[in-house]
């Protein structure tokens, strides 16, 4: 069987001049939001708040930001006043409080898959519907265990195109196989890292200052942090999913 084509991994949807195809969903978590939040929120085709993320949105200024399509979670952080306000604006409030085994971010993925067109055409490899993307804001900073939980959920849904965006960093999952990461200097880089979570990864790269050649990456042995992208496209081939992290220039 011929090898599958490399996955194109870009960040064009984060540019100020983005007007491309596909559905872009912006999801707000309940933590400090990056400076680019208002712009990305207005550009989105689908808008979701995870629990207290709705209060963060309201704090940005009601008159400037359109309401979310969904507020999702166990609703233990968002105020009742905020829920009532957004209900009047047409927002669907999805109370999943009986489920205490998953995080609000995980619940949001499930609602997006069940109730929206996002990734509707995606197959298990993410090959179709690849132009659809979930942009997660408010996932960096604060409690370290929550950051790790966010990455855990992204790994769980690694076949879906999503990116965690902060003022200092971007992070996304690269699934098994070959990925071509487009490094747009207006959005990300040059600093970057390849970080395994859980399993050993055999990784080969092109376009980095310190390339890997079928190199095993594993916590406690070797991880590729503080690397540098030297090409406009970085090729990453891995046998297991891992995290691509880069400097944020937003």
Secondary structure, DSSP 4 states (H G I P E B T S, - for coil): -PPPPPEEE--GGGSTT---SS-EEEEE-SSPPPTTHHHHHHH-SEEEEETTHHHHHHHH-TTTSPPPSEEEE--SSS-HHHHHHHHHTTPEEEE-TT--SS-HHHHHHHHHHHHSSTTTT--TTS-TTTT-EEEEES-SSS-HHHHHHHHHHHHHTTTS-EEEE-SSEEEEEE-SEEEEEE--TTTEEEEEEEEE-SS-EEEEEESBSS--SSEEEBTTTB-EEEEEB-SSEEEEEESS-EEEEEEE--
